Amino acid sequence: MPLALKSVVLGVLLFFALATGKWFFITIFVLLGCYFYFVPNVNSRQFLASFLIILLFPAFLRVFLDSGWFLTISLVYSAIFFVLLGLKNLIFINRRPIYCFLNGILIFTIFSLFFWSDRTGALFFLKYLFVFFAFMFLFKEFLNVSSEGYGAQKNNLFAWSVSFLVLQIVWALSFLPINFLNAGALILLIVLIFQDFVLGHISGSIDKRLILRNITIFIALALAIFGASSWSL
């Protein structure tokens, strides 16, 4: 079955799963999603973190979204799943920028959903842990894809360290009265800068120019994000 058709089928199943909430459609959606990803079993392990997050995050959407968004979400989901299958099955010639785009979309989605959710309830700490591990595995996957041949232990160390730092920033941002999209965009900006610095360290290309460029980009975009935020309690 062509990859585009697989993505469309999964998008249709997601729409019915969201619209009806019935376990029949949910079960078929999960089983077919696993089948489409693991068959053929090429590079399945390399993008496993992205696949699991893509497969599971719709479970949170029905809680947050009005039914009018289900069709749009299903269409976007089909496109994202197609990109993932294309990366896994080597249909893209220049895979790295496409993967970086997918990785950024997933990171933005994870943190935006976190900031959108209730951060004052008893489940806050569990949500915080879930976001920590989801981001850690995504960052580790990013390093494995972007720095092939680098030691797995060092990638693990970078993934744990950056995840800890990012989640401290998330904890602080959760108390600021800015909307979830702006908070998610700010975290994505911080993550992209961390990624640039880590890859620069791995390649030995960190210099004053790279540092100044990242500082300038961060200040400019952070000011734009804060300026676009609606500061209300």
BELTA-V755606 format. One record per backbone hydrogen bond with DSSP energy under -0.5 kcal/mol. CO is the residue of the C=O (numbers start at 1). NH is the residue of the N-H. E is the energy in kcal/mol with one decimal. If there is no record, write none. Layout:
co->CO nh->NH e->E
co->CO nh->NH e->E
This chain:
co->2 nh->6 e->-2.1
co->3 nh->7 e->-2.2
co->4 nh->8 e->-2.1
co->5 nh->9 e->-2.6
co->6 nh->10 e->-2.3
co->7 nh->11 e->-2.2
co->8 nh->12 e->-2.4
co->9 nh->13 e->-2.2
co->10 nh->14 e->-2.3
co->11 nh->15 e->-2.1
co->12 nh->16 e->-2.1
co->13 nh->17 e->-2.4
co->14 nh->18 e->-2.8
co->15 nh->19 e->-2.8
co->16 nh->20 e->-2.4
co->16 nh->21 e->-0.5
co->17 nh->21 e->-1.8
co->22 nh->26 e->-1.8
co->23 nh->27 e->-2.9
co->24 nh->28 e->-2.3
co->25 nh->29 e->-2.3
co->26 nh->30 e->-2.3
co->27 nh->31 e->-2.7
co->28 nh->32 e->-2.7
co->29 nh->33 e->-2.1
co->30 nh->34 e->-2.2
co->31 nh->35 e->-2.3
co->32 nh->36 e->-3.1
co->33 nh->37 e->-1.7
co->34 nh->38 e->-2.7
co->35 nh->39 e->-1.7
co->38 nh->40 e->-0.5
co->40 nh->42 e->-2.1
co->43 nh->47 e->-1.2
co->45 nh->48 e->-1.2
co->47 nh->51 e->-2.2
co->48 nh->52 e->-2.6
co->49 nh->53 e->-2.0
co->50 nh->54 e->-2.7
co->51 nh->55 e->-2.7
co->52 nh->56 e->-2.1
co->53 nh->57 e->-2.5
co->56 nh->59 e->-1.9
co->57 nh->60 e->-1.7
co->57 nh->61 e->-0.6
co->58 nh->61 e->-0.6
co->58 nh->62 e->-1.0
co->60 nh->64 e->-1.1
co->61 nh->65 e->-3.0
co->66 nh->69 e->-2.2
co->67 nh->70 e->-1.2
co->69 nh->73 e->-2.7
co->70 nh->74 e->-2.2
co->71 nh->75 e->-2.1
co->72 nh->76 e->-2.5
co->73 nh->77 e->-2.7
co->74 nh->78 e->-2.1
co->75 nh->79 e->-1.8
co->76 nh->80 e->-2.4
co->77 nh->81 e->-2.8
co->78 nh->82 e->-2.0
co->79 nh->83 e->-2.0
co->80 nh->84 e->-2.2
co->81 nh->85 e->-2.6
co->82 nh->86 e->-2.6
co->83 nh->87 e->-2.2
co->84 nh->88 e->-2.5
co->85 nh->89 e->-2.6
co->86 nh->91 e->-2.2
co->86 nh->92 e->-0.8
co->87 nh->90 e->-0.9
co->93 nh->95 e->-0.9
co->94 nh->98 e->-0.6
co->95 nh->99 e->-2.9
co->96 nh->100 e->-2.7
co->97 nh->101 e->-2.0
co->98 nh->102 e->-2.2
co->99 nh->103 e->-3.2
co->100 nh->104 e->-2.3
co->101 nh->105 e->-2.3
co->102 nh->106 e->-2.3
co->103 nh->107 e->-2.3
co->104 nh->108 e->-2.7
co->105 nh->109 e->-2.3
co->106 nh->110 e->-2.6
co->107 nh->111 e->-2.2
co->108 nh->112 e->-2.3
co->109 nh->113 e->-2.5
co->110 nh->114 e->-1.8
co->111 nh->115 e->-2.5
co->112 nh->116 e->-1.8
co->113 nh->117 e->-1.7
co->121 nh->124 e->-1.4
co->123 nh->127 e->-2.4
co->124 nh->128 e->-2.4
co->125 nh->129 e->-2.4
co->126 nh->130 e->-2.4
co->127 nh->131 e->-2.5
co->128 nh->132 e->-2.1
co->129 nh->133 e->-2.4
co->130 nh->134 e->-2.5
co->131 nh->135 e->-2.6
co->132 nh->136 e->-2.4
co->133 nh->137 e->-2.4
co->134 nh->138 e->-1.8
co->135 nh->139 e->-2.8
co->136 nh->140 e->-2.4
co->137 nh->141 e->-2.3
co->138 nh->142 e->-2.4
co->139 nh->143 e->-2.2
co->140 nh->144 e->-2.4
co->141 nh->145 e->-2.3
co->142 nh->146 e->-2.7
co->143 nh->147 e->-2.4
co->147 nh->150 e->-2.1
co->151 nh->155 e->-2.0
co->152 nh->156 e->-2.3
co->153 nh->157 e->-2.1
co->154 nh->158 e->-2.6
co->155 nh->159 e->-2.6
co->156 nh->160 e->-2.6
co->157 nh->161 e->-2.4
co->158 nh->162 e->-2.8
co->159 nh->163 e->-2.0
co->160 nh->164 e->-2.1
co->161 nh->165 e->-2.1
co->162 nh->166 e->-3.0
co->163 nh->167 e->-2.4
co->164 nh->168 e->-1.4
co->165 nh->169 e->-1.7
co->166 nh->170 e->-2.4
co->167 nh->171 e->-2.2
co->168 nh->172 e->-1.9
co->169 nh->173 e->-2.7
co->170 nh->174 e->-2.0
co->172 nh->175 e->-1.4
co->173 nh->176 e->-1.7
co->176 nh->178 e->-1.8
co->177 nh->232 e->-1.5
co->179 nh->183 e->-2.1
co->180 nh->184 e->-2.5
co->181 nh->185 e->-2.3
co->182 nh->186 e->-2.2
co->183 nh->187 e->-2.2
co->184 nh->188 e->-2.2
co->185 nh->189 e->-2.2
co->186 nh->190 e->-2.1
co->187 nh->191 e->-2.6
co->188 nh->192 e->-2.6
co->189 nh->193 e->-1.8
co->190 nh->194 e->-2.3
co->191 nh->195 e->-2.8
co->192 nh->196 e->-2.1
co->193 nh->197 e->-2.4
co->194 nh->198 e->-2.7
co->195 nh->199 e->-2.5
co->196 nh->200 e->-2.0
co->197 nh->201 e->-2.3
co->198 nh->202 e->-2.5
co->199 nh->203 e->-2.3
co->200 nh->204 e->-0.9
co->200 nh->205 e->-2.4
co->200 nh->206 e->-0.8
co->207 nh->211 e->-2.2
co->208 nh->212 e->-2.8
co->209 nh->213 e->-2.4
co->210 nh->214 e->-2.3
co->211 nh->215 e->-2.3
co->212 nh->216 e->-2.5
co->213 nh->217 e->-2.5
co->214 nh->218 e->-2.5
co->215 nh->219 e->-2.5
co->216 nh->220 e->-2.4
co->217 nh->221 e->-2.6
co->218 nh->222 e->-2.8
co->219 nh->223 e->-2.2
co->220 nh->224 e->-1.7
co->221 nh->225 e->-2.6
co->222 nh->226 e->-2.8
co->223 nh->227 e->-2.4
co->224 nh->228 e->-1.6
co->225 nh->229 e->-0.5
co->226 nh->229 e->-0.8
co->229 nh->231 e->-0.9
co->230 nh->232 e->-1.3
